[in-house]
Amino acid sequence: MATESQPRTHKAGAFDIRLIIALLIGVYGVILTVMGIGFTSDEEIKKSADVNINLWAGVGMLVVAALFVLWAKLRPLVVPVEPESGDTPATAGE
């Protein structure tokens, strides 16, 4: 139960922007990783100094997405809950 000195709070949950960013980066990371593994020809790899750029960029994006999710889970956003109109205590001056 919340007291006067401790306001009620809740977690942002699915509305945390870090999870939305992680989803977007993760989707692009999966696409690039799949393209790097299955659809990159040897000619394209030679053009990029013998580095499979799609694969490495995809893996890097997946790592960044995982770090965003980890960050959101370890340090969740806490949103204060505003009291409803009937829940406000009466003050002495009213």
C-alpha positions as CSV (number, residue, x, y, z in Angstrom):
1,M,0.0,0.0,0.0
2,A,1.4,3.5,-0.9
3,T,1.8,6.0,1.8
4,E,2.1,9.8,1.7
5,S,6.0,9.7,1.6
6,Q,6.1,6.9,-1.0
7,P,4.1,7.6,-4.2
8,R,2.6,4.7,-6.2
9,T,4.6,3.6,-9.2
10,H,4.6,1.1,-12.0
11,K,6.9,-0.1,-14.8
12,A,6.7,1.3,-18.3
13,G,6.6,-2.3,-19.7
14,A,6.0,-2.6,-23.4
15,F,5.9,1.2,-23.8
16,D,9.6,1.5,-22.9
17,I,11.3,3.0,-26.0
18,R,14.4,0.9,-25.5
19,L,12.4,-2.2,-26.3
20,I,10.9,-0.7,-29.4
21,I,14.4,0.3,-30.6
22,A,15.7,-3.2,-29.7
23,L,12.9,-4.7,-31.8
24,L,13.7,-2.6,-34.8
25,I,17.5,-3.1,-34.6
26,G,16.9,-6.8,-34.0
27,V,14.7,-7.2,-37.1
28,Y,17.3,-5.5,-39.3
29,G,20.0,-7.6,-37.6
30,V,18.2,-10.9,-38.4
31,I,17.7,-9.8,-42.0
32,L,21.4,-8.8,-42.5
33,T,22.6,-12.0,-40.8
34,V,20.4,-14.2,-43.0
35,M,21.6,-12.3,-46.1
36,G,25.2,-12.6,-45.1
37,I,25.0,-16.3,-44.4
38,G,22.9,-17.4,-47.4
39,F,22.8,-14.8,-50.2
40,T,26.2,-13.2,-50.3
41,S,28.4,-14.2,-53.3
42,D,32.1,-14.5,-53.3
43,E,32.3,-11.6,-55.8
44,E,30.4,-9.4,-53.4
45,I,32.8,-10.4,-50.6
46,K,35.8,-9.6,-52.7
47,K,34.4,-6.1,-53.4
48,S,34.4,-5.4,-49.7
49,A,38.0,-6.4,-48.9
50,D,37.2,-10.1,-48.3
51,V,34.8,-9.2,-45.4
52,N,31.2,-10.4,-45.3
53,I,29.8,-7.0,-44.3
54,N,26.2,-8.2,-44.2
55,L,27.1,-10.9,-41.8
56,W,29.2,-8.8,-39.4
57,A,26.8,-5.9,-39.5
58,G,23.9,-8.2,-38.7
59,V,25.7,-9.9,-35.8
60,G,26.7,-6.5,-34.5
61,M,23.1,-5.3,-34.7
62,L,21.8,-8.4,-32.9
63,V,24.4,-7.8,-30.1
64,V,23.2,-4.1,-29.8
65,A,19.6,-5.2,-29.7
66,A,20.4,-7.7,-26.9
67,L,22.1,-5.0,-24.9
68,F,19.1,-2.8,-25.2
69,V,16.8,-5.5,-24.0
70,L,19.2,-6.3,-21.1
71,W,19.4,-2.6,-20.2
72,A,15.6,-2.4,-20.2
73,K,15.2,-5.5,-18.0
74,L,18.0,-4.6,-15.5
75,R,17.0,-0.9,-15.1
76,P,13.2,-0.6,-15.9
77,L,11.6,2.8,-16.2
78,V,9.4,3.6,-13.2
79,V,6.4,5.8,-14.0
80,P,4.7,7.5,-11.1
81,V,0.9,6.9,-10.9
82,E,-1.1,10.1,-10.5
83,P,-3.9,9.8,-7.9
84,E,-7.4,9.9,-9.3
85,S,-9.6,12.8,-8.4
86,G,-11.4,10.8,-5.6
87,D,-8.1,9.6,-4.1
88,T,-6.6,13.0,-3.2
89,P,-6.6,13.7,0.5
90,A,-8.2,16.9,1.6
91,T,-5.8,19.7,2.7
92,A,-6.2,22.0,5.7
93,G,-6.6,25.2,3.6
94,E,-9.6,24.0,1.6
